[in-house]
Amino acid sequence: MILPMSPTIFRESGFRFYFFSREEPRLHVHVQGQNGEAKFWLEPNIALAQCTGLSRLEIKEALRLVQEHQDVIRSAWHQHFSR
């Protein structure tokens, strides 16, 4: 079975939430918006890892969505990487 390299977990508020299949093993999610992208750690706590091009308001909204959907993100991560 061939797995997608960067599966989309969900889309909301103009953001795409996804991860890369061949990246570091620490649980995280990438968020792509119209103006840039960010990466958020989910462990040990939800935190911004890096950001390029997003405004403070966009980062705040992306963080809120990561927090709101963290169970969905974690489930998608474990399902994808357990294959």
Number of C-alpha atoms within 10 A of each C-alpha: 4 4 10 11 12 13 15 15 18 14 14 10 10 11 19 18 24 22 23 14 15 9 9 8 8 10 16 24 24 23 23 21 19 11 10 15 21 21 22 21 17 19 10 8 8 16 15 17 13 11 17 12 14 17 13 10 9 20 22 13 14 28 19 12 17 23 14 11 13 16 11 12 22 16 11 18 19 11 10 14 11 7 7
